[in-house]
């Protein structure tokens, strides 16, 4: 009997319809469309542009998951307190990350290729979509825009700690390597008027970064330049920033990037790495979900502080400081050995 109970538990844990039902609800925006007063399946179907019978079957499963309630007398569905996380106006919205039309939601579907990733040590994303993650972004502007937005949302909770909890006064010029559309650089420069900054990005993103920097009103203090940090990084700065970059790449690529930073760093310069750590802080469980995500999406990996420090030492850099930013993310400062 105990074995039957254990077998049922494993089957329930492996059920794919629960996560997919929530993702479809997020993609259709059902938690927003249902409104505060609730709606029938027919009303919701009209708002979502789908078949009413098909939608009612999905809604009934969402009820069993606890995301929606159903009043059988009136036939109206309403979002639960837990399900409100799927609303766009929720303080901690999950809708953006689950939307199958957005970068993260689309990438998570590659989890079905995890067997290939494990057995071949190759990104399941490439096997599923026929091209690697960054090529996909380069060829699809909508995906690229949603990726930049997701990166901004991902670190939003730690921006204040990063901007105000690190001694930026020691430096004069910052280069944000792979800084997306410049959201983090803008926050740093606005808080520290003495700093000048540069975003280094790929061709498909550098225009968006330039537009954001211009709109921020930072004038000549900020610029966006096109480049490939595996080839070289800009010179003339005394501080380099890698925020959520290293986990995208395997060890050999990371060492090449860190070596390029070391070559361009003056003797009194520094490299700041902001990264989700596999081991977080003492007492935290291993962040294995993010590790499998990076492996499946990009062929990268999450690392411990020790892993990153060892790779930095191979590039001639040593750890000079550390600050915990929250949610497994740490700031590591490296200097020349």
N, C-alpha and C positions, 0 to 999 in steps of 0.2 A: 504493500500500500504506500509506503514511504517512497518507493521507487517511482510509482505512478505519479505521486505528487511532485517529485523532483522533475520528472519528464515533462509534466504539464508546465511547470515553471519555466523550463528552458524553452519550450515551444512559444510560450507567451512572450518571453524576452526577445525571441528572434522574429516576432511578427513584424512584417514590413508594412502592413496596412495602416497601423497607427501613425507612424511618422509620415507616411505618404498622404494620409488623409489630412493631417495638420498642414502639410506643405501645400496641398491643393487649396485648402481653406485660406491660407495666407496669400497664395497667388491670385485667387479670385477676390480677395478682400472681404470675405464674408463677415468677419467680426465688425467691420466698419459699415457694411451695407445693411446689416440687420438693425442698426440704429438702437437707441435706448428703449424704444417702445416694443421692439421685437418685430418679427415679420413671419408670414407664412412661407412655405416653400415656394409657392407660386409667385409671391411678391419678390422674394429673394432671387428667384430664377430670372425674373424680368429685369431686375437691377443688374444681375451678373451676366445676363445674356446667354444663359444656358437652359437646358431642358429641365422642367420642374420635377418630373419623376426621377430623373437621374440625380438631381441635386438633393431631393428628399432622402434618397438612399445614403448619400454622403453625410447629410446632416444627422441622420439617425446614428451613424457610426461616431460622429463627433460628440453626440450626446453620451454614448457609452464611454467615451474617453474623458468626459468631464469638461469639454470645452464649450458646449452649448447645453441649454435646457430646452425641453419641449413641453408646452402646455397642450395636452391632447384635446381638451375641450375646445379651445380656440384655434388649435392648429398652429400656434405661433411659436417660433424659435427665438431664443434670446441667448446672448453670450453670457457665460458665467464669469465670476471674478477671475478665475484661473485663465479662462479663454480670452480675457481682455488683453493678455500679452500679445495677441495677434492683431490688436488694433494699432493703427499708425500713430495715435496720440498717446499710447501707453508710455509712462516714464522710462521703461526698459523694453522697448518694442522688439518682439521676435519676428514680426512679419517680414522685415527687410531681409533678414538672414535666411528665411524659409522660402521666400518667393522664388519659384522655379525660373522666372524670367531674369532674375538677378544673378550676379556672378557667383556668390557663395551658394545659393540654393541650387544653381545649375551644377556647380562643382561637386556638391555633396552627393549627387546622383552617381558619381564615379565610384562610390563605395561599393557598388555591386561588382566592381572589378577588383575587389580586394584580394581575391585568390590570385589573380595575375600579379598584383603588386608584391604579394608575399613570395610567390614562387619564382618570379622573374626579376624581382627588385627593380621594377619599372613603374612609372606613374600610371595608374589606372585611367586617369583623365585622358591621356594621349591615346590609349587603346580604345576608349569609349567614343571620343569625338574626332579621332583621326588627326589631331594636331595637338601640340603641347599647350599648356595653359596660357602662356604669354603670347604665343602666336594667335590664339583665339581672341585674346583681348585686343591685340593690334589690329585685327581684321574686323572687329565688331565694336564700333564706338559706344553703343549703348551698354555693352558688357563692361567696357573700360570705365565708363562713367559710374556705373554701379559699384565697380571694384574700388574706385577712389572713395566713393561715399561710404562703403563698408569699412574701409581702413580708418576713415575719420571717426566713424561710430565706434569701432573696435577699441580705440585708445582714448575715447572721450573721457572716460572716468578717471584716467590717470594723467591727463594733460596738465591740470593745475599742480599736481605733485611734481611733475617733470619740470614745468616752467618755473615754479617758485622754490622747489626743493633742491635745486642744483646750483652751484656757484658759477653762473655764467659771466660774472664780472671779470674773471681771469682771462677772458678771451675777447678777441676783436672781430674775427670773421669766422662764420660758420658755414659749412657745406653739408646740406641734408641730402645724402646719397639715396636715390630711389625714393624721394620724398613725395611721390604722388602729385596731387594738384596743389601742394604747398600749404595744406591746412596746418600742419604742425609748425612749420617755419614761421608762418604768420603769427601764431600764438606766442612763440618765443621772442620774435622781434618786437611785437607790440608791448611785451612786458619788460623788455630790456633795450631801451633806446640807443644804447652805445653800440649795439651789435649791427653788423651787416651780414647778409646771408644769401646763399645760393642754393637752389634746388637743381640737382642733376637728375635728369629723367630721360626715358626713351622718347623717340620721335612722336609716338602716338599720344603722349601725355604732356610733353613740354609746353604745348600751346595752352592747355587747360591750366597748367601751373602759372604760366606767364599772365594769363587773364586774371587769375585769382590774386596774384601779387599786385598787379596794377589796381585792381578793385579795392585792395586793402588800404591803399593810400600810403604805402611805405616808400614810394618814390625810388630814389637811387640806392636805398638801403637793401633792396632785394632784387634778385634776378633769377631767371630760369634758363638753364643751358641744357643742350642736348648732348648725350654722351652714353658710353657703355662703361660702367665701373669695373668690368672685368678686363678692359683694355687699359684704362687709366682713370685717375680722378683729378679734379682741378687742383692746381697749386695756388699758393698765396693765402691759404686759410690756416688758422692755428687750432681749429676744432672741426672734427668730422663727426657726423651723426649717422648711425645705422639703426633705424627704428623698424622693427618687425621685418628685417631683411634676411638675416642669416639663416633662419629656419626654412627659407624657401629653397635652399641649395644644399647639395652634398658637400662633404668635407673638403674635397680638392678645390671646388669652386670658392668655398669660404676662405681658404688659405690664400688663394690668388687675390681675392678682394681685399683681405686684410694686408697683404703685402703691398698692394697698390696704395692703400691708405698710409702705410708706414713710409713709403717712398716720398709721398707728398707732404707728410707731417714735418714741421720744423722740430728741432730738438726739444723745445719747450711746449710743443703742441700736444693735443690729446685726441683720442677717439672715444666717443660715447656709443655704447651698444645698448639699445633698449630692446629687450627680447623676453618672450614668454619662456620661462624655464621649465624643463621637464619635471624638476623636483621642487619648484617653487620655494617656499620657506619651510623650516623644520616643522614637522607635524602634518604637512599637507600631503594628500595622496598624489601619486604620479599623474601628470596631465597626459594620459595615454590617448585620449580622444583627439586632442590637437596633434599629437605625434603621428597617429595614423592618417589624419587629414592631410598634413603636410607631405607625407610619404605618397599618399594616393593622388593628391592634386598635382604635386610638383616634383616628386622624387626627392624632396628635402626631409628634414627631421627636426624635432624638438631636441634640445640639448640641456644638460645640466650646466651649472656654472663652471664646474671642472672641465667639461668638454670644451666650452668656449674658450676658457683660459688656456688650455693646451693648444688649441688651434692658433690663438693669438701669439703664443710663445714661438710657434713655428714661423710666424711672420716677424719676429723680433720685437714683440710688444708684451708688456707685463701689466697685470692688474694693479691699478692704483687706488681704486675706490669702488664702493657698491652702495646702492640704495634700492630698497624694496618699494615698488610703486603700487602693488596690489594685484589681485587676480593672477597670481603666478608670474607677473611681469617684474623684471629687475632692470635697473640701470647699472651698467658696468663701465667704469672709466679705465682706459688703457693708455699707457705712456710707452715711450721708447725704452727698451731694456737698458 
